[in-house]
């Protein structure tokens, strides 16, 4: 989730002060990802450094209003007009945990999966209950419903993936998956960009 672009998009509607931005963020995201004010001000300062927002003088109540610049408005247009790309380098903690557990001697991977599935299914039930209670009667309620739907679909996919992982691992004896520490000592150096990005047919750079 991009807090940076979201705050910019809100400011593109008009100048706001910090607590006002937090309230607007909650209204437009169904209060599913609460932000603290410190995070908002840290983001605003970075946006100011980048020339995307400017701060005004405090008003009579001490509120400092932030306004978007022309460069900031252009950034909002670019963000809204571009698709969201899922970075291949993003590390999914659950996938990494399960992959590593499968290679460790003495680990009951089936039990790891069972515990995770129980937790994932419990979360899915709570999300569905929240969605059932949400009445999309206005813009704020609809925004919350959309976010909850996205979280439900992701949770459902996680449960399906756990089922798939269980079936795949069941096809291989546990001992066949275990990896002992290698006795080969890696050489110093960094992998080439192609290797780091997992490019097909990539080869190690000299000295790696």
C-alpha positions in Angstrom: 0.0 0.0 0.0 1.4 3.4 -0.9 0.7 5.9 1.9 2.7 8.5 -0.1 0.5 8.5 -3.2 -2.7 8.1 -1.2 -2.0 11.2 0.9 -1.1 13.1 -2.3 -4.3 12.1 -3.9 -6.3 13.4 -0.9 -4.3 16.6 -0.9 -5.2 17.0 -4.6 -8.7 17.6 -3.4 -7.7 20.5 -1.1 -5.3 21.5 1.6 -5.4 19.5 4.9 -3.6 19.4 8.2 -2.1 16.2 9.7 -5.0 14.9 11.8 -7.4 15.8 9.0 -5.4 13.8 6.6 -5.5 10.8 8.9 -9.3 11.1 9.2 -9.7 11.4 5.4 -7.4 8.4 4.9 -9.6 6.3 7.3 -12.8 7.4 5.5 -11.5 6.4 2.1 -10.0 3.1 3.1 -12.6 1.7 5.4 -10.4 2.2 8.5 -8.7 -1.1 7.6 -5.1 0.3 7.6 -5.0 2.9 10.4 -2.1 5.4 10.2 -0.6 7.1 13.2 0.0 10.9 12.9 3.8 10.4 13.2 3.8 8.4 10.0 1.7 11.0 8.2 4.0 13.8 9.2 7.1 11.8 8.2 5.5 11.2 4.8 4.6 14.8 4.4 8.1 15.9 5.2 9.5 13.6 2.5 6.9 14.8 0.1 7.9 18.4 0.9 11.6 17.5 0.3 10.7 16.1 -3.1 8.7 19.3 -4.0 5.4 17.5 -4.2 3.7 19.4 -1.3 4.3 22.7 0.5 3.4 23.6 4.1 1.6 26.8 5.1 1.8 29.0 8.2 -0.1 27.8 11.3 -3.7 29.1 11.5 -5.3 30.5 14.7 -5.8 27.0 16.1 -2.2 26.0 15.3 -3.1 23.8 12.4 -0.5 23.6 9.7 -2.2 23.1 6.3 -0.3 21.3 3.6 -1.1 21.9 -0.1 -0.1 20.0 -3.1 2.2 21.5 -5.8 1.8 21.2 -9.5 4.4 18.4 -9.5 2.4 16.6 -6.8 -0.7 16.8 -8.9 1.2 15.3 -11.8 2.4 12.5 -9.6 -1.2 11.8 -8.6 -2.3 11.6 -12.2 0.6 9.3 -13.0 -0.2 7.0 -10.0 -3.9 6.8 -10.8 -3.2 6.1 -14.5 -0.6 3.4 -14.0 -1.4 -0.2 -13.1 -0.1 -1.6 -9.8 2.8 -4.0 -10.4 3.6 -6.8 -8.0 7.4 -6.8 -7.4 8.9 -10.2 -8.0 11.4 -9.5 -5.3 8.7 -9.0 -2.7 9.3 -11.6 0.0 6.2 -13.4 1.3 6.9 -14.4 4.9 4.6 -17.4 4.9 6.0 -18.8 1.6 9.6 -18.3 2.8 8.8 -19.8 6.2 7.2 -22.9 4.7 9.9 -23.4 2.0 12.7 -23.2 4.6 10.8 -25.4 7.1 10.5 -28.1 4.4 14.3 -28.2 4.0 15.1 -28.4 7.8 15.8 -31.8 9.4 13.4 -32.7 12.2 10.6 -30.2 11.3 7.1 -31.5 11.0 6.1 -29.5 8.0 2.6 -31.0 7.9 2.0 -29.6 11.4 3.3 -26.2 10.4 0.8 -26.2 7.6 -2.1 -27.4 9.8 -1.4 -24.6 12.4 -1.2 -22.0 9.7 -4.3 -23.2 8.0 -6.2 -22.9 11.3 -5.0 -19.4 11.8 -5.7 -18.4 8.1 -9.2 -19.9 8.2 -10.0 -18.1 11.5 -8.9 -14.8 9.9 -11.0 -15.5 6.8 -14.1 -16.2 9.0 -13.6 -12.9 10.8 -13.2 -11.0 7.6 -16.3 -12.6 6.1 -18.3 -11.6 9.3 -17.1 -8.0 9.0 -18.1 -8.0 5.3 -21.5 -9.4 6.1 -22.0 -6.6 8.7 -20.9 -3.9 6.3 -23.9 -2.2 4.6 -22.7 -0.4 1.4 -25.2 2.5 1.8 -22.7 5.4 1.0 -19.2 6.1 -0.3 -17.4 5.4 3.0 -19.3 2.1 3.5 -18.6 1.1 -0.1 -14.9 1.9 0.2 -14.7 -0.3 3.3 -16.6 -3.1 1.6 -14.2 -3.0 -1.4 -11.1 -3.2 0.9 -12.7 -6.1 2.9 -13.5 -8.0 -0.3 -9.8 -7.7 -1.4 -8.7 -9.0 2.0 -11.1 -11.9 1.8 -10.0 -12.9 -1.7 -6.4 -12.8 -0.5 -7.2 -14.9 2.5 -9.1 -17.4 0.4 -6.1 -17.7 -1.9 -3.8 -18.2 1.0 -5.9 -21.2 2.2 -5.9 -22.7 -1.3 -2.1 -22.3 -1.5 -1.7 -24.1 1.8 -3.8 -27.0 0.5 -1.7 -27.0 -2.6 1.6 -27.0 -0.6 0.3 -29.8 1.6 -0.4 -32.0 -1.5 2.9 -31.2 -3.1 4.9 -32.0 0.1 3.0 -35.2 0.6 4.3 -36.4 -2.7 7.9 -36.3 -1.4 9.3 -38.1 1.7 10.4 -35.7 4.4 14.0 -36.9 4.3 14.1 -36.2 0.5 13.5 -32.5 1.1 16.1 -32.0 3.9 19.1 -29.9 3.1 22.2 -30.2 5.3 24.6 -27.3 5.5 26.9 -27.3 2.5 30.6 -27.8 3.1 31.4 -25.7 0.0 32.6 -22.3 1.0 31.1 -19.5 -1.2 33.5 -17.1 -2.7 33.3 -13.4 -2.0 31.6 -11.1 -4.4 28.1 -10.2 -5.5 25.9 -12.1 -8.0 25.4 -10.3 -11.3 22.2 -8.4 -11.8 20.8 -11.2 -14.0 21.4 -13.7 -11.2 20.0 -11.5 -8.5 16.8 -11.0 -10.5 16.5 -14.6 -11.4 16.7 -14.1 -15.1 16.4 -17.3 -17.2 19.7 -18.7 -18.2 21.6 -16.4 -15.9 25.1 -17.3 -15.1 27.3 -16.2 -12.1 29.6 -13.3 -12.6 33.3 -14.1 -12.3 34.5 -14.4 -8.7 31.0 -15.1 -7.4 
